[in-house]
Amino acid sequence: MALSYKSRRRWSLVILVVGLPLYAVLAVNIVALLPILPKVLEFFMYVILGIAWVFPLKFVFQGIGQSNPDDDQDEH
C-alpha cells in the first residue's frame, strides 16, 4: 500500500516530533543497560543506533522536500 504525498508529509512530521525523541530515549537506555563499555565502543553504538532508525522509515521521507507531485497545476 503506497501512501499519498499528503499522508507521507503528515507521518514524517509525527515521526520527527514524537517518534524520534522517544527513539532517542530508548537508544540511551539500551546503551545504559549494557555493562561498562569503552568510550569508543559506546560512541559507535550511539552512531549505529542514530543511523538505524532511518532505514525502516526511508519510504516515508522520500520526496517530502519536493513539491507535491499530485498537483495538476503547471507553473511556468
Steps between C-alpha positions, in 0.01 A plus 500: 500500500653829390444810706393822332726803506280675757492203737878450467550866600275456803663173606848648459405784734361258759811284475736795541310673781383199702678188382857625478518635859351174628753303297785714639391423857472131412848498341657665805332248729617208285861618514470566875380143563816355349788434736774760521630554148809682377414853388588425138264202487227702668547775242462252214187355660345849504602558138350169388178557695484859372508384139298178535161670543516648150503178298159356595338844456678604181188463284314756713762771458575456129391802299361699792713806420376505140187670378181295503509266199122458519439867413373542146602865482772582249716779632691675223 
